Amino acid sequence: MTDTIPSGFEPWQPSSPFMTHLAELGALYRRDADSVLAMRVAHAHTNMHAIAHGGLLATLADSALGFTIAQRAKVSVVTVQMSVEYLNPVKPGDWLEAHVRIDKQGKRLIYANCLLQVAGRVMLKANAVFAVRAAPTPASDG
């Protein structure tokens, strides 16, 4: 298993407590040029079949979608719906990249998809809908 990190990727510190906990199992990375999130899959990420746990993969896709949408659209979002297709097994040592595309952005809903890839091969496809959260109202002095 290689520990090298591809050029252009820097450590990513997620803002959510859950993703911070997940990052303790193995560092998460981000490439600013195209907003790709990535990680090196470790043994700690596997299931009883010695492949990456499906919940881990879905979590990475969901987090990449939410983070990238928030960055690009400059809004706060929450997941409304997400469907996932597991296409190929992800193994320990794989460098796993999450590539996000926004399909449609409205005032209240944003539709997007995420492809998790290893060396350009699609391992998972996720289609999702995110709700735009209302901006917080300022506290009144009354």
WOZIJO-V914879 format. One record per backbone hydrogen bond with DSSP energy under -1.0 kcal/mol. CO is the residue of the C=O (numbers start at 1). NH is the residue of the N-H. If there is no record, write none. Layout:
co=CO nh=NH
co=CO nh=NH
//
This chain:
co=6 nh=9
co=10 nh=30
co=16 nh=20
co=17 nh=21
co=18 nh=22
co=19 nh=23
co=22 nh=25
co=28 nh=12
co=29 nh=38
co=30 nh=10
co=31 nh=36
co=36 nh=31
co=37 nh=98
co=38 nh=29
co=39 nh=96
co=41 nh=93
co=42 nh=45
co=43 nh=46
co=45 nh=53
co=47 nh=50
co=51 nh=47
co=53 nh=57
co=54 nh=58
co=55 nh=59
co=56 nh=60
co=57 nh=61
co=58 nh=62
co=59 nh=63
co=60 nh=64
co=61 nh=65
co=62 nh=66
co=63 nh=67
co=64 nh=68
co=65 nh=69
co=66 nh=70
co=67 nh=71
co=68 nh=72
co=69 nh=73
co=70 nh=74
co=76 nh=133
co=78 nh=131
co=81 nh=129
co=83 nh=127
co=85 nh=125
co=90 nh=52
co=91 nh=94
co=94 nh=41
co=96 nh=39
co=97 nh=117
co=98 nh=37
co=99 nh=115
co=101 nh=113
co=104 nh=111
co=108 nh=132
co=109 nh=106
co=110 nh=130
co=111 nh=103
co=111 nh=104
co=112 nh=128
co=113 nh=101
co=114 nh=126
co=115 nh=99
co=116 nh=123
co=116 nh=124
co=117 nh=97
co=118 nh=121
co=121 nh=118
co=123 nh=87
co=123 nh=88
co=124 nh=116
co=125 nh=85
co=126 nh=114
co=127 nh=83
co=128 nh=112
co=129 nh=80
co=129 nh=81
co=130 nh=110
co=131 nh=78
//
